[in-house]
Amino acid sequence: MNGTIGGAIPTDTMGRELAEGPQAVSATLAEVERMRPELGAALGSARRIVPVGTGASLAAIHTAAPLWRRRLRAGADRLAGDRSVVEIVVRQSAEAVLGELDGLHWRPSDLVIAVSQSGTSPETLRAARDARDLGATLIAVTAHPESPLATGADLVLTLASGLESDASTKSALATHAALLATGGLIAGGGGAADVLSARLQAMVDDPAWARRAGGALARAGHTWLVGFGAGLGIAEGGALLWHEKVVRPAVAATPSEFRHGLIEAIQAGDGVVLIDVDDPQSARGDYLVRLHRELDTLGAGLLELTFEEAAGPIGPAERALEALLRIQQLAHATAVAGATYRDGFQVLRRVVEPATELTERTEPRVD
């Protein structure tokens, strides 16, 4: 087991980068606020907003997209001149470039938001390049403003996560913050942003709950992460961390997907993590109570993330950031408790080869 700094911050890479997450969020929110006029102009002229990414970036998109759609529908913010024709269409980078396997295609009127922490993901680079070649407007969301993704974009929203050498933690937090703030779902500056950053910092400063829960999940035969809407995107990001750092299987699903099939594979002693970031709603609450009863019958443990309201009411976007940080802490604590934690990657850097040929193709496009 790794040691700690000052009895609180682990000396391993993931622990240190987790501790830097709140500051990365704070600085990223300030950058969104600085770019608000440019971002607002791009969003205001969009007919279709198309976020694209892969891996942890795609999980962040899946968190933000449902909240963006609901805000557009409610008419609470003017993201486009004619709200009735604005839509949010999420694309997975590889599906977009390997024969348009998602059945979609780029449009010249698209506003494409390409997300890549490094700015060098070959799949996302190629997707962004294809979209821009067809006339789409491109916003790059990356921690590296000199990266190939950034240099080919119309606008660059720089994540304040800097270099990250381990699993995506502070960059994932910064990416979520950037997308949510760009969509007007959380404040990009001022007192509200300060309160949010303080709440995240308080979580980092008091990791005791994660250590307790991580000890229990380290003994679980299998881990299931479930959530509706934005919660599903957080579950997907959590499952990635489980595979990368806990080095044990984990499955992300909606509660309904879990109940209609996946639950057949559950064993007594398995751990289920429920991520519910939306405002309370009676029908959903009753549905989740049903899930509680079923898990009790099967002998599976349930960990439900809860959110303190002591500092004032918070909305789904703020809860999403808090839930993501908690999932990150939980993955780290589970890996440490189960003695499976290791710095870096054993397979991704040794076996998996970047598909750089995707960015080197020069064949002419046929429209």
C-alpha positions as CSV (number, residue, x, y, z in Angstrom):
1,M,0.0,0.0,0.0
2,N,1.3,3.5,-0.8
3,G,2.1,6.0,1.8
4,T,0.5,9.4,2.3
5,I,1.6,13.0,2.4
6,G,0.6,14.7,5.6
7,G,-1.6,11.7,6.5
8,A,-4.1,12.7,3.8
9,I,-2.8,12.8,0.2
10,P,-1.5,9.5,-1.2
11,T,2.0,9.5,-2.6
12,D,0.9,7.6,-5.7
13,T,0.3,9.3,-9.0
14,M,-3.5,8.9,-9.0
15,G,-3.8,10.2,-5.5
16,R,-1.7,13.3,-6.3
17,E,-3.7,14.1,-9.4
18,L,-7.0,13.5,-7.6
19,A,-5.9,16.2,-5.1
20,E,-5.3,18.6,-7.9
21,G,-8.8,18.2,-9.3
22,P,-10.7,21.0,-7.5
23,Q,-8.1,23.6,-8.6
24,A,-8.3,22.3,-12.2
25,V,-12.1,22.8,-12.1
26,S,-11.8,26.3,-10.7
27,A,-9.3,27.4,-13.3
28,T,-11.2,25.8,-16.1
29,L,-14.5,27.5,-15.0
30,A,-12.6,30.8,-15.1
31,E,-11.4,30.1,-18.7
32,V,-14.9,29.3,-19.8
33,E,-16.0,32.7,-18.3
34,R,-13.2,34.5,-20.1
35,M,-14.3,32.9,-23.4
36,R,-18.0,33.4,-22.8
37,P,-18.5,35.9,-25.7
38,E,-16.8,33.7,-28.3
39,L,-18.5,30.5,-27.1
40,G,-21.9,32.3,-27.0
41,A,-21.5,33.5,-30.5
42,A,-20.6,30.0,-31.8
43,L,-23.5,28.3,-29.9
44,G,-25.9,31.0,-30.9
45,S,-25.5,30.3,-34.6
46,A,-25.5,26.5,-34.3
47,R,-28.2,24.4,-35.9
48,R,-26.8,21.2,-34.5
49,I,-24.3,20.8,-31.7
50,V,-22.2,17.6,-32.1
51,P,-19.9,16.7,-29.2
52,V,-17.4,14.0,-30.3
53,G,-14.8,12.0,-28.3
54,T,-13.7,8.6,-27.1
55,G,-12.8,7.0,-23.7
56,A,-13.1,9.3,-20.7
57,S,-13.8,12.2,-23.0
58,L,-16.9,10.4,-24.4
59,A,-18.0,9.6,-20.8
60,A,-17.9,13.3,-20.0
61,I,-19.9,14.1,-23.1
62,H,-22.5,11.5,-22.1
63,T,-22.8,13.2,-18.7
64,A,-23.3,16.7,-20.2
65,A,-25.5,15.9,-23.2
66,P,-28.7,15.0,-21.3
67,L,-28.4,18.2,-19.2
68,W,-27.8,20.3,-22.2
69,R,-30.8,18.8,-24.0
70,R,-33.1,19.4,-21.0
71,R,-31.9,23.0,-20.7
72,L,-32.6,23.6,-24.4
73,R,-36.0,22.1,-24.1
74,A,-36.9,24.2,-21.1
75,G,-35.8,27.3,-22.9
76,A,-33.8,28.5,-19.8
77,D,-30.9,29.6,-22.0
78,R,-30.6,30.9,-25.6
79,L,-28.1,28.6,-27.1
80,A,-29.4,29.0,-30.6
81,G,-31.3,31.6,-32.6
82,D,-34.1,29.1,-33.5
83,R,-34.3,26.8,-30.5
84,S,-36.8,24.5,-32.3
85,V,-34.2,23.2,-34.7
86,V,-31.2,22.9,-32.4
87,E,-30.3,19.3,-31.4
88,I,-27.5,17.7,-29.5
89,V,-26.1,14.7,-31.3
90,V,-23.3,12.7,-29.6
91,R,-20.8,10.9,-31.8
92,Q,-18.1,8.4,-30.8
93,S,-14.9,9.3,-32.6
94,A,-14.0,5.8,-34.0
95,E,-17.6,5.1,-35.2
96,A,-17.6,8.5,-37.0
97,V,-14.4,7.8,-39.0
98,L,-14.5,4.0,-39.6
99,G,-17.3,4.1,-42.1
100,E,-19.8,6.2,-40.2
101,L,-20.9,3.2,-38.2
102,D,-23.3,5.2,-36.1
103,G,-25.3,6.0,-39.3
104,L,-24.7,9.7,-38.9
105,H,-22.8,12.1,-41.0
106,W,-21.3,15.6,-40.7
107,R,-23.1,18.7,-41.9
108,P,-21.6,22.0,-42.9
109,S,-23.9,23.7,-40.4
110,D,-22.7,21.6,-37.4
111,L,-21.0,23.0,-34.4
112,V,-18.6,20.2,-33.5
113,I,-17.1,20.1,-30.0
114,A,-14.2,17.7,-30.2
115,V,-13.0,16.6,-26.7
116,S,-9.5,15.2,-26.1
117,Q,-7.4,15.8,-23.0
118,S,-4.2,15.3,-24.9
119,G,-5.4,16.8,-28.2
120,T,-3.7,13.9,-30.0
121,S,-6.3,11.1,-30.0
122,P,-6.1,9.8,-33.6
123,E,-9.8,8.9,-33.8
124,T,-10.9,12.3,-32.5
125,L,-8.4,14.2,-34.6
126,R,-9.7,12.4,-37.8
127,A,-13.3,13.0,-36.8
128,A,-12.6,16.7,-36.2
129,R,-10.7,17.1,-39.4
130,D,-13.5,15.4,-41.4
131,A,-16.1,17.6,-39.9
132,R,-14.1,20.8,-40.5
133,D,-13.3,19.8,-44.1
134,L,-17.0,19.7,-44.8
135,G,-17.4,23.2,-43.4
136,A,-18.4,22.6,-39.8
137,T,-17.3,25.0,-37.0
138,L,-14.9,23.2,-34.6
139,I,-14.4,23.9,-30.9
140,A,-11.5,21.9,-29.4
141,V,-11.7,21.1,-25.7
142,T,-8.2,20.1,-24.7
143,A,-5.6,20.6,-22.0
144,H,-2.9,21.2,-24.7
145,P,-3.5,24.4,-26.8
146,E,-0.5,23.6,-29.0
147,S,-1.8,20.1,-29.8
148,P,-2.9,19.1,-33.4
149,L,-6.5,19.2,-32.4
150,A,-6.3,22.7,-31.1
151,T,-4.3,24.1,-34.0
152,G,-6.9,22.9,-36.4
153,A,-9.9,24.4,-34.5
154,D,-11.9,27.6,-34.9
155,L,-12.0,28.0,-31.1
156,V,-9.9,26.3,-28.3
157,L,-11.3,25.9,-24.8
158,T,-8.2,25.0,-22.7
159,L,-8.7,22.7,-19.8
160,A,-6.6,23.7,-16.8
161,S,-5.6,20.1,-16.0
162,G,-2.2,20.3,-17.5
163,L,-0.1,17.2,-17.9
164,E,-1.7,14.1,-16.5
165,S,0.3,10.9,-16.5
166,D,-2.1,8.4,-15.0
167,A,-5.8,7.6,-15.4
168,S,-8.1,10.5,-16.2
169,T,-9.1,12.1,-13.0
170,K,-8.3,15.9,-12.8
171,S,-8.7,16.1,-16.6
172,A,-12.0,14.3,-16.4
173,L,-13.2,16.8,-13.8
174,A,-12.0,19.7,-15.8
175,T,-13.7,18.3,-19.0
176,H,-17.0,17.9,-17.2
177,A,-16.7,21.4,-15.8
178,A,-15.9,22.9,-19.2
179,L,-18.8,21.2,-21.0
180,L,-21.3,22.0,-18.2
181,A,-20.2,25.6,-18.0
182,T,-20.2,26.0,-21.8
183,G,-23.8,24.9,-21.8
184,G,-24.7,27.4,-19.1
185,L,-25.4,24.7,-16.6
186,I,-23.0,25.9,-14.0
187,A,-21.5,29.4,-13.4
188,G,-18.2,30.0,-15.1
189,G,-17.0,32.5,-12.5
190,G,-18.0,34.5,-9.4
191,G,-19.4,33.3,-6.1
192,A,-21.2,30.2,-7.3
193,A,-18.0,28.9,-8.9
194,D,-16.1,29.6,-5.7
195,V,-18.7,27.7,-3.7
196,L,-18.5,24.7,-6.0
197,S,-14.7,24.6,-5.9
198,A,-14.8,24.8,-2.1
199,R,-17.2,21.9,-2.0
200,L,-14.9,19.8,-4.2
201,Q,-11.9,20.8,-2.1
202,A,-13.7,19.7,1.1
203,M,-14.3,16.3,-0.5
204,V,-10.6,15.9,-1.3
205,D,-9.6,17.0,2.2
206,D,-11.8,14.4,3.9
207,P,-11.4,11.0,2.0
208,A,-12.4,8.9,5.0
209,W,-15.8,7.8,3.5
210,A,-14.0,6.7,0.3
211,R,-11.6,4.6,2.3
212,R,-14.4,2.9,4.2
213,A,-16.5,2.2,1.1
214,G,-13.4,1.3,-0.9
215,G,-12.6,-1.4,1.6
216,A,-16.0,-2.9,1.2
217,L,-15.9,-2.8,-2.7
218,A,-12.4,-4.3,-2.6
219,R,-14.0,-7.5,-1.2
220,A,-16.9,-7.4,-3.7
221,G,-16.8,-10.1,-6.4
222,H,-18.0,-7.7,-9.1
223,T,-18.8,-4.0,-9.2
224,W,-21.9,-2.6,-11.0
225,L,-22.2,1.2,-11.6
226,V,-25.7,2.4,-12.4
227,G,-27.3,5.7,-13.2
228,F,-29.9,7.4,-15.3
229,G,-29.2,10.4,-17.6
230,A,-26.1,12.3,-16.6
231,G,-25.5,9.6,-13.9
232,L,-24.9,7.0,-16.7
233,G,-22.0,9.1,-18.1
234,I,-20.4,9.2,-14.7
235,A,-20.9,5.5,-14.3
236,E,-19.2,5.0,-17.7
237,G,-16.2,7.1,-16.5
238,G,-16.2,5.1,-13.3
239,A,-16.1,1.8,-15.1
240,L,-13.1,3.0,-17.1
241,L,-11.3,3.8,-13.8
242,W,-12.2,0.4,-12.4
243,H,-10.6,-1.4,-15.3
244,E,-7.6,0.9,-15.4
245,K,-6.8,1.2,-11.7
246,V,-8.7,-1.4,-9.7
247,V,-7.9,-3.8,-12.5
248,R,-11.1,-5.7,-11.9
249,P,-14.3,-6.0,-14.0
250,A,-17.0,-3.4,-13.7
251,V,-20.2,-2.7,-15.7
252,A,-21.9,0.6,-16.3
253,A,-25.6,0.6,-17.1
254,T,-28.9,2.4,-16.4
255,P,-30.8,0.9,-13.5
256,S,-33.4,-0.4,-15.9
257,E,-30.8,-2.1,-18.1
258,F,-29.3,-3.6,-15.0
259,R,-32.7,-4.9,-13.8
260,H,-33.7,-6.4,-17.2
261,G,-30.9,-8.9,-17.7
262,L,-27.7,-7.9,-16.1
263,I,-29.1,-8.7,-12.7
264,E,-29.1,-12.4,-13.7
265,A,-25.3,-12.3,-13.3
266,I,-25.2,-10.7,-9.9
267,Q,-23.8,-12.7,-6.9
268,A,-24.3,-12.2,-3.2
269,G,-21.5,-9.9,-2.0
270,D,-21.3,-8.0,-5.3
271,G,-21.2,-4.2,-5.0
272,V,-23.7,-1.9,-6.8
273,V,-23.0,1.9,-6.9
274,L,-26.0,4.0,-7.6
275,I,-25.4,7.5,-9.1
276,D,-28.4,9.7,-9.1
277,V,-27.6,13.4,-9.7
278,D,-31.0,14.7,-10.8
279,D,-33.5,16.7,-8.7
280,P,-35.8,14.4,-6.7
281,Q,-38.8,13.0,-8.7
282,S,-41.4,10.7,-7.2
283,A,-41.6,8.2,-10.0
284,R,-37.8,7.8,-10.2
285,G,-37.6,7.6,-6.5
286,D,-40.2,4.8,-6.4
287,Y,-38.3,2.9,-9.2
288,L,-35.0,3.1,-7.3
289,V,-36.7,1.9,-4.0
290,R,-37.8,-1.2,-6.0
291,L,-34.1,-1.7,-7.0
292,H,-33.1,-1.4,-3.4
293,R,-35.5,-4.2,-2.4
294,E,-34.3,-6.5,-5.2
295,L,-30.7,-6.1,-4.3
296,D,-31.5,-6.8,-0.6
297,T,-33.2,-10.0,-1.7
298,L,-30.1,-11.0,-3.7
299,G,-27.6,-10.1,-1.0
300,A,-25.8,-7.5,-3.0
301,G,-24.4,-4.4,-1.3
302,L,-25.7,-1.0,-2.5
303,L,-23.7,2.2,-2.2
304,E,-25.9,5.3,-3.1
305,L,-24.1,8.6,-3.5
306,T,-25.7,11.3,-1.5
307,F,-25.1,15.1,-1.6
308,E,-24.9,17.5,1.3
309,E,-27.1,20.7,0.9
310,A,-25.5,22.5,3.8
311,A,-23.9,25.1,1.6
312,G,-27.1,25.9,-0.2
313,P,-29.1,24.2,-2.9
314,I,-27.2,22.6,-5.8
315,G,-28.4,21.5,-9.2
316,P,-27.8,18.4,-11.3
317,A,-24.7,19.8,-12.9
318,E,-23.0,20.6,-9.6
319,R,-24.0,17.2,-8.3
320,A,-22.6,15.6,-11.4
321,L,-19.1,17.1,-10.7
322,E,-19.3,16.0,-7.0
323,A,-20.4,12.5,-8.0
324,L,-17.6,12.2,-10.5
325,L,-15.0,13.2,-7.9
326,R,-16.5,10.7,-5.4
327,I,-16.4,7.9,-8.0
328,Q,-12.7,8.7,-8.7
329,Q,-11.9,8.7,-4.9
330,L,-13.8,5.4,-4.6
331,A,-11.9,3.8,-7.5
332,H,-8.6,4.9,-5.9
333,A,-9.5,3.7,-2.5
334,T,-10.8,0.3,-3.8
335,A,-7.5,-0.2,-5.7
336,V,-5.4,0.6,-2.7
337,A,-7.5,-1.5,-0.3
338,G,-7.4,-4.5,-2.7
339,A,-3.7,-4.1,-3.3
340,T,-4.3,-3.9,-7.1
341,Y,-3.3,-0.2,-7.5
342,R,-0.3,0.5,-9.8
343,D,1.0,3.7,-11.3
344,G,0.6,4.1,-15.0
345,F,-0.7,1.4,-17.4
346,Q,0.5,-2.1,-18.0
347,V,-1.4,-2.7,-21.3
348,L,-2.3,0.7,-22.8
349,R,1.3,1.8,-23.1
350,R,2.8,-1.6,-23.9
351,V,0.3,-3.3,-26.2
352,V,-2.2,-0.9,-27.5
353,E,-0.9,1.0,-30.5
354,P,-2.4,4.4,-31.4
355,A,-4.3,4.3,-34.7
356,T,-2.1,7.1,-36.1
357,E,-2.9,5.9,-39.7
358,L,-6.3,7.5,-39.3
359,T,-4.7,11.0,-39.3
360,E,-2.4,10.2,-42.2
361,R,-5.0,9.2,-44.8
362,T,-5.1,11.6,-47.8
363,E,-7.7,10.0,-50.1
364,P,-10.2,12.6,-51.5
365,R,-13.6,12.9,-50.0
366,V,-16.7,12.0,-52.0
367,D,-19.8,13.9,-50.8
